[in-house]
Amino acid sequence: SREILAKAGSNTDVENMLTNMKAYSGLVGHYSASNAALIYWQDPDSTVVHSGEDWKRLGYELKDDAKPKAILIPIGGGRHVSEPEITHLIERKRKKGVLDAEIQKEVDALIKKGAYIPTHTFGVGRVYDKKDVKGGSALPEHEHIKVSNLYEATKSYAKSQYDVEEGPISSARGYSNLVKKEDGSVKGHIAVLKVPGEEIEPLDTMVHEMAHHKLGHTKLGTTEYQKDRGKLEAETQLTSFLVLSHYGIDNKAHSAAYISQWQRQSGQKGMGEQSVARSMNAAHEIIQGIDSQKKTINIAPIAH
């Protein structure tokens, strides 16, 4: 997987790099950078990937010639709680006539089980692409939702983490920083230029500014930040590109122009392996966060 990430990081043609990185946009929603790269290395055509158990929860069964792809699973580091698992729980409880409020409590408890605990011990798990299963109805694809709805879900997640401000900004599309509160605590702050009639621009800005926080850029000192600003801005925009691509939104032209501009200004050539991995992991966390805003019984779970 490191070889794949290194290859992506050494690509100096930004548009070509983004085209290649788009192949990961579906995978990073559910898998870390390393596992997304592992899946892609074993099967570049993979698009919708689940464990055998999750496919079963969605009403499918593995084909006789199904080809498993190996991924790394943390041992003693918490466990991954997938959307199919949550969907299956909701459906089972509804069939039993359990009240929605009680179902929500069980969903919340299940999600808490997915809290990751850092570990250095990993085992090997097996996952399968949609072409390896049969049965069920239409196969689930990456979820494409209205940009306006996606913006609201993204803002909702951002507000659960940071102070979010929408409105006129004189010098930029948005900015992110840390603000010291009256009680002495420090909290992240995001400001987004929200112009009536615009959809993709504020969404891209919201994800971009959130990525600055997720990537730790806002914790850097002014001198350190300015020294590496070209690299940091490229990391952040690649994160936004991956998140928006995951939901079927094309912001490649803007992302390519933005990354190219900062790379030219800083003399940077290529993203570098570590920056690509950091961007993929940040995109993974943001997608999981956005999806968490839809993991309620009042909003339909993933289609299957």
N, C-alpha and C positions, 0 to 999 in steps of 0.2 A: 504493500500500500504506500510505503514511503517513496518508492520509485515513481509511482503515478503522481503523487503530490509534488515531488521534485520536478517532474516533467512539466506539470501545469505551472509551477512557480517560475520556471526558467523561460517560459514562452514570452517573448518580447512583443509579439503582435497582439495587442490588447483585444481587438475584435475577435480574432481567432481563439484567444484564451477564453473569452466569455462564451463563445459558441461551444467550446469543449466543456466548459464548466457547467453549462446548462444541463448536460447529461446527468449531473448530480442533483439537480434541483428537486427532483421527486424523492431521492434517497435521503437527503439531509434532513427532511422533515421528521424522519423516524430513526435515523442512525447518525452516529458520530462521524467525523471526517475520516477516521481510520477505517471504520466499518463500511462507510459509503464507498471508499476507494477499494476496499477488499471485494465488495460485491461487484463493482464495475470491472475490476481486474478479472474476475471469474466469468462475468457475463456482461459485456458492454451494452447489451440490449435490455437489461433489466429496467423495469419502470415502476411497477407496483409490487413491493416485496413484503411478505409476512412470514411468520413462523407457520409450521404445519398446523399447530393448535389454533392460531388466529384465523387461518383460512377455514378451518372447521367451524369456528365460531361464526364466520360470515356465511356459512352454508355451502362451502365448497369442499372437495376432496382432492387429494393429490393424484395425479395421473400415475400410471404404472411406471412410466419412464421419466418421472419427475427428477430433475437434477438439483440436489441441494447445493446451496452456497454457504461456505463457512464464514461465521462472524465471531468476534471476540465478545464474551459475556463476562462481566465482572462477578467475581465470587466474593461474597461477604460485603458487597458494595451496594446493597439495595437491589431491587429488581425493576425491570422495565414494565410499566403498565401501558398497554397499547390501546388504541381507539377501538379495535374489534372487541377487546376484553370488556371495555366500558359499555359498548353497544350491546354486547351479549347480556351483561348484567341488567341493563335497563329493560331489555325485551323480556327476560325471564321474570323479573319482578312485576312488570306490567301484566303479563299473562296470569300471574297469581293474584292480581287485583290489589297489589300494594299501592298505597297512596303516594302521589308524586313527591310530597315532602320527605317521606321516609326513604324513597328511592334516592333522592338527592343526597341525603346523609350517607347512604351506602356508597354512592359514586364518589363523594368527597373523601371518604375513608379509604377507598380503593386508590384514588389518585395519590394520597399521602404515602402509600406504600411504595410509590415510584420515586420517592426522594433518594437521590444518588448520594452514597457515602464513598468518598475517595478510597480506592484500593489499588494495589499493585499486582493482584492475583486475578488471572483471567482463565476461563475455560473456553471451549469451542461450542458454538451453537450452530444450528442449521436453519436457513431461511429459503423461501422459494418464491420465484417470480410468478406473475399471473399466468404466464404461458404453461406453468407446471400444474395447473389445477383445472378441475372440471366441475360441472354441476352448477347449482345456484342460478341466479338470474344474470343480468348484465354485470360484467366484471367491474369492480370499483376502479375509478381513475383518480388522478389527482383532483382535488376539489377546486373547481373554478366557481367563484362566487362574484357577485357584483362588487365593483371597486368600492362603492360607497359603503357597503356592508363590511367589506374587508377593512376599510379605514376605521370604521367604528369599533370593530373587534380589536384591531391593532392599538387604537387609542385606549380602549378599555384595559388591555394588558399593560400598556405603558403607564397608565395611571395607577395600576396596582403596584408599580415599582418606583415610580418617580412622580415629581410634580410636573404636570403638563400644562402648557400655556399655548393657546391658539390666538392668532391675531396678526396685526401688522408688524413687520420687522423691517427696519430701514435698510440694513446692510447685508442681509443674507436670506436664504430660504428657511433657515432654521439654525439653531445652535443648541449645544448641550454643555452643562457645567454642573459643579457641585455647589450647593448653597448651605451655609451654616444657619441652623434654625435657632430660635430664641432659647430653647432648652440646651443648646450646645451641641446637638446632634447634627450630622451632615447628611443631606439627602440630594440625590440626583435631580436635576431640573432639565426639562426639554421645552424648547419654544419652537413652534411651527408656524410658518406663514400660510394661512388658510384663506385663499381667495375664492369667492363664490364662483361656481362653475368649473373649477379645477378639481380633478379627481386623482390622477396618477401622481402628480407632482407632490401634493401634501402627503400622500401615502409613502412615496419614496423618501421624503424628508423625515417623516416620523420614524421609519425603520432605520434610516441612516443615523439619525441622532441617537436612537436607542442603541444601535450597534456601537457607537462611541463609548457608551457606558459599559456595555457587555464586554467589550474588548479591553477595558481598563484605561482607555485614553484620557478620560476626564480626571483620573487620579495622578496623571503626570504633571510635573512642574512645567511652567511656561517655557523655560529654556529647553528642556528635554522634548517637549511636544513640538516646538518649532523646528528643532533640529531634525526630527524624523517625520515632519508633517506630511510629506509626500507619500511615504510608506503607510502612515496611519490612515490617511484619507482614502488611499487605494484599498486597504483592508476593509474599511467601512463601506465603501460603495460596492465592493464585491459581495459583501454580506447582504446588502439591500437587493442587489441583482438576483442572488440566489433565492431570497425570500419571495420576491415578487414573481420570479419565474416559477416557483413552487405552486403558486396560485394562478398560473396561466397568464400573467401580466408581462408584457414585453417592454422592458425599459433598457434594452441593450444599447440603443444609440446614445442615450443620455449617459449610461454607465461607462461606455467606451470613451466618450469625449471627456468625461470627468476624470477617469483614471489616467487617461493619456496626458491630460493637462498637468496633473500633479506629478506624474512620473517625469515629464519633460522639465518641469520646474525644479525638481529635486535631483535630476540626473539619474534617476532610478531606471534600471532595465530589468523588467520582469518582476513579478510579485515576490518570488522566493517561496520555498517550501513551507516555512513556518507561517508566513502570512496567509497562504492559501488554506492551511489547516485551521488556523485561528478563525478565518472568515467562515469556513464551513461549520465549525463548531458553534460560532455565534449565531449563524443562520438557523442551525438546528434548535438552539435554545429559544430563539425568537418565534420560530414556527410552532414549537411546542407551546409557548406562552399564548400565542394567538389562538391556537386550537383549544387551549384550556378555557377560553372565553365562550366556546361553543359546546363544552362538555357539561351541559346542563340538560335536564329532562325537558325544558321548555323549548330547546332548539334541537331539531332533528339531528341525530348522530349521522355518521357517514353513510352514504347510500350504498346498498348492496342488493 
